[in-house]
Amino acid sequence: MKKIFLIVGLVFLLPVLLMAQDTEGIVAERLGKDQAQQELVEISVSKFEDVAFWGSSMMLDNGIITIRRFEGFPLDKQPIPGEQSSNIQETDRYVLGSKVVFFRRSESSVSIFPVRPIPIEGITKTISVWVVGRNYKHVLKVIVADYFNQPREITMGKLNFMGWKQLTAAIPPRITQDEYHFTTDRGLKLLGLKIEFDLMESYGTYYVYFDGLRAVTDLFAETYRDLDDMTDGW
C-alpha cells in the first residue's frame, strides 16, 4: 500500500517539478561550461542607432519589406553595468522599425542584417533582443556565423505578444565558437535577424520593432591572456 501511495505522490509531484524547471529561465553560468573559471560579461552587440548600417530582404513574389529608425526605447530596458562603470556615453535614442506588406499568403520569411557581420568577442552564452511583436504567431530567429564561418540559426521565440518584450536564447554547445589550438579569433559573428511568418497570419501589413541587441559572453581567455603572447592571423 505504501508503494502505491509513493507512486501516486510522484505522479502528482512531477508536473510541479517540471514547472519549477521552466520558471528558472536561462542561467548563463551553466551553458556550455567546459572550463573551471569564467568571466561572464553582458555586452551591447547593436543599439540599432544607425539605420544605414542595416539592410533587409524578402522574396518579391511574397511581399515588400522596408526599414527605418524611430525615436524611442523600451522603458524596462536596463543599462549595461559595464558601460555605466566605464562611463560610456554612447547614444541610445532610436529603435529599428520594419514594415512588411504581403502580396499573398505563403510560408515566407524576411531577413534584417548588418552591412557587415558584427563580431562578438569571447564565448557567447546567450543572445537577447527587445522586440515589439504585435501579437502575431511569427517566429524570430537570430543568424550567427560559427568559428568556421558557417551560418547557424537560433530560435528566439514567437512574436505573439503586445508591446516591448526581451527575447533571450541560449547558444547551443554544438555551435563551435573556438578551436583549442588558438586563443585569438574566438566567438561568433552576428549575421542578422530572421522572421519566419505563420501561414495563417501572413496577410495585410505587419510591423515589428527592435532595440537593444545584447550578448552575455565569457571573456576569461581574453582578459587573462599573457601580455607577451603573439597574435596569429598574419
C-alpha positions as CSV (number, residue, x, y, z in Angstrom):
1,M,0.0,0.0,0.0
2,K,2.9,2.4,0.8
3,K,4.3,1.7,-2.6
4,I,1.0,2.7,-4.3
5,F,0.9,6.0,-2.3
6,L,4.5,6.7,-3.2
7,I,3.9,6.2,-6.9
8,V,0.7,8.4,-6.8
9,G,2.7,11.1,-5.0
10,L,5.4,11.1,-7.6
11,V,2.9,11.3,-10.4
12,F,1.4,14.5,-8.9
13,L,4.8,15.9,-8.0
14,L,6.4,15.5,-11.4
15,P,4.4,18.3,-13.1
16,V,5.3,20.7,-10.3
17,L,9.0,19.9,-10.7
18,L,8.8,20.4,-14.4
19,M,7.1,23.8,-13.9
20,A,9.8,24.8,-11.5
21,Q,12.4,24.0,-14.1
22,D,10.7,26.0,-16.7
23,T,10.5,29.1,-14.4
24,E,14.2,29.0,-13.7
25,G,15.0,30.6,-17.0
26,I,18.3,30.6,-18.8
27,V,21.3,30.6,-16.5
28,A,24.3,31.7,-18.5
29,E,26.8,30.3,-16.0
30,R,25.7,26.8,-16.7
31,L,25.6,27.0,-20.5
32,G,28.3,25.0,-22.3
33,K,30.7,25.3,-19.3
34,D,33.9,23.5,-20.3
35,Q,36.4,25.3,-18.1
36,A,36.9,25.8,-14.3
37,Q,36.8,29.6,-14.5
38,Q,34.6,32.0,-16.4
39,E,34.3,35.8,-16.6
40,L,30.8,36.5,-17.9
41,V,30.1,40.0,-19.2
42,E,27.0,41.5,-20.7
43,I,27.9,43.5,-23.8
44,S,26.0,45.5,-26.4
45,V,26.0,44.0,-29.9
46,S,23.9,46.7,-31.5
47,K,21.7,49.5,-30.3
48,F,20.1,50.0,-33.8
49,E,21.1,53.7,-33.8
50,D,22.2,53.9,-37.4
51,V,19.6,52.5,-39.9
52,A,22.2,52.9,-42.7
53,F,24.1,50.1,-41.2
54,W,21.2,47.7,-41.7
55,G,19.6,46.1,-44.7
56,S,16.6,43.9,-45.3
57,S,15.4,41.4,-47.9
58,M,12.3,39.4,-48.8
59,M,11.3,37.4,-51.9
60,L,9.5,39.8,-54.2
61,D,6.8,37.3,-55.0
62,N,5.7,37.3,-51.4
63,G,5.8,41.0,-50.4
64,I,7.9,44.1,-49.7
65,I,9.9,45.0,-46.6
66,T,11.1,48.4,-45.6
67,I,13.1,49.5,-42.5
68,R,13.6,52.9,-40.8
69,R,14.5,54.2,-37.4
70,F,12.3,55.8,-34.8
71,E,12.9,57.7,-31.6
72,G,12.0,55.6,-28.6
73,F,13.1,52.7,-26.3
74,P,11.7,50.1,-24.0
75,L,11.0,51.6,-20.6
76,D,12.0,48.3,-18.9
77,K,15.4,48.1,-20.6
78,Q,18.2,48.5,-18.0
79,P,21.6,50.0,-18.8
80,I,24.6,47.6,-19.0
81,P,26.6,47.7,-15.8
82,G,29.9,47.6,-17.6
83,E,29.0,50.7,-19.7
84,Q,28.0,52.6,-16.6
85,S,31.2,51.7,-14.7
86,S,33.3,52.7,-17.8
87,N,31.3,55.9,-18.2
88,I,30.4,55.1,-21.8
89,Q,28.1,57.8,-23.2
90,E,27.0,56.1,-26.4
91,T,23.8,57.5,-27.8
92,D,20.7,55.3,-27.3
93,R,17.8,57.2,-28.7
94,Y,16.5,55.2,-31.6
95,V,14.9,51.8,-32.5
96,L,14.8,49.9,-35.8
97,G,11.3,49.6,-37.3
98,S,10.4,47.1,-40.0
99,K,7.2,47.2,-42.2
100,V,6.2,44.2,-44.3
101,V,3.4,44.4,-46.9
102,F,2.3,40.9,-48.0
103,F,1.2,40.2,-51.6
104,R,-0.2,36.7,-50.8
105,R,-0.3,34.1,-48.1
106,S,2.8,32.0,-48.0
107,E,5.3,30.3,-45.7
108,S,7.7,33.2,-46.3
109,S,10.4,35.0,-44.3
110,V,12.3,38.2,-44.1
111,S,15.9,38.9,-43.1
112,I,17.3,42.0,-41.4
113,F,21.0,42.1,-41.5
114,P,24.0,44.4,-40.9
115,V,26.0,45.5,-43.9
116,R,28.9,43.5,-42.5
117,P,29.0,40.8,-39.8
118,I,29.3,42.0,-36.2
119,P,31.9,40.0,-34.2
120,I,31.0,39.0,-30.7
121,E,34.2,38.7,-28.6
122,G,34.7,35.7,-26.3
123,I,32.4,32.6,-26.0
124,T,28.8,33.7,-26.3
125,K,26.4,32.2,-23.8
126,T,23.2,34.0,-24.6
127,I,21.8,36.5,-27.1
128,S,18.9,38.8,-26.3
129,V,16.9,41.5,-28.2
130,W,14.0,43.7,-27.3
131,V,11.1,43.3,-29.7
132,V,7.6,44.7,-30.3
133,G,5.8,41.7,-31.8
134,R,2.3,43.0,-32.4
135,N,0.8,39.6,-31.2
136,Y,1.4,37.5,-34.3
137,K,2.5,33.9,-34.4
138,H,5.5,34.6,-36.4
139,V,8.9,33.2,-35.2
140,L,12.0,35.3,-34.7
141,K,15.4,33.8,-35.2
142,V,19.0,35.1,-34.9
143,I,21.6,34.1,-37.5
144,V,25.2,33.8,-36.5
145,A,28.4,32.5,-38.1
146,D,30.3,30.0,-36.0
147,Y,34.1,29.6,-35.7
148,F,34.3,28.1,-39.2
149,N,32.1,30.9,-40.7
150,Q,29.2,28.5,-41.2
151,P,25.8,30.2,-40.7
152,R,23.6,28.9,-37.8
153,E,20.0,29.7,-36.9
154,I,19.0,30.1,-33.3
155,T,15.3,30.4,-32.4
156,M,14.5,33.4,-30.2
157,G,10.7,32.7,-29.8
158,K,7.3,33.6,-31.2
159,L,6.2,37.2,-31.6
160,N,2.7,36.6,-30.1
161,F,2.8,39.4,-27.5
162,M,1.9,43.1,-27.4
163,G,4.4,45.9,-26.6
164,W,8.1,45.5,-25.8
165,K,9.4,42.2,-24.7
166,Q,13.0,41.0,-24.3
167,L,13.6,37.6,-26.0
168,T,16.6,35.6,-24.9
169,A,18.1,32.5,-26.5
170,A,20.9,30.2,-25.3
171,I,23.7,29.4,-27.6
172,P,23.8,25.5,-28.0
173,P,27.1,23.9,-27.2
174,R,27.0,22.2,-30.6
175,I,27.8,25.5,-32.3
176,T,31.6,25.7,-32.4
177,Q,33.0,29.0,-31.1
178,D,36.7,28.3,-30.7
179,E,39.5,25.9,-31.5
180,Y,41.6,24.7,-28.6
181,H,44.9,25.3,-30.5
182,F,44.3,29.0,-30.8
183,T,43.3,31.8,-28.4
184,T,42.5,34.5,-30.9
185,D,39.5,35.0,-33.2
186,R,37.2,33.1,-30.9
187,G,33.5,33.6,-30.8
188,L,30.5,34.2,-33.1
189,K,29.7,36.8,-35.7
190,L,26.2,38.2,-35.9
191,L,24.8,37.8,-39.5
192,G,21.3,39.2,-38.8
193,L,17.7,38.5,-37.7
194,K,15.1,36.4,-39.5
195,I,11.4,36.3,-39.1
196,E,9.5,33.2,-40.3
197,F,5.9,34.1,-41.0
198,D,3.0,32.0,-39.9
199,L,1.0,30.9,-42.9
200,M,-2.4,31.9,-41.4
201,E,-1.2,35.3,-40.5
202,S,0.9,36.3,-43.5
203,Y,-1.5,38.9,-44.9
204,G,-2.0,42.7,-44.9
205,T,0.7,44.8,-43.3
206,Y,3.0,43.7,-40.4
207,Y,5.1,46.0,-38.2
208,V,7.9,45.0,-35.9
209,Y,10.5,47.0,-33.9
210,F,13.9,46.1,-32.5
211,D,16.2,47.6,-29.9
212,G,19.0,46.5,-27.5
213,L,20.6,43.5,-29.1
214,R,22.9,42.1,-26.4
215,A,25.0,39.1,-25.6
216,V,26.3,37.5,-22.4
217,T,29.8,36.3,-23.2
218,D,32.7,34.6,-21.4
219,L,35.9,36.8,-21.7
220,F,38.1,34.8,-19.4
221,A,40.7,33.9,-22.0
222,E,40.7,37.4,-23.5
223,T,41.1,39.1,-20.1
224,Y,43.8,36.8,-18.7
225,R,45.8,36.3,-21.9
226,D,49.6,36.7,-21.4
227,L,50.8,40.2,-22.3
228,D,53.8,38.8,-24.2
229,D,51.7,36.4,-26.3
230,M,51.9,36.7,-30.1
231,T,49.0,37.4,-32.3
232,D,48.2,35.0,-35.2
233,G,46.5,35.8,-38.4
234,W,49.3,37.4,-40.4
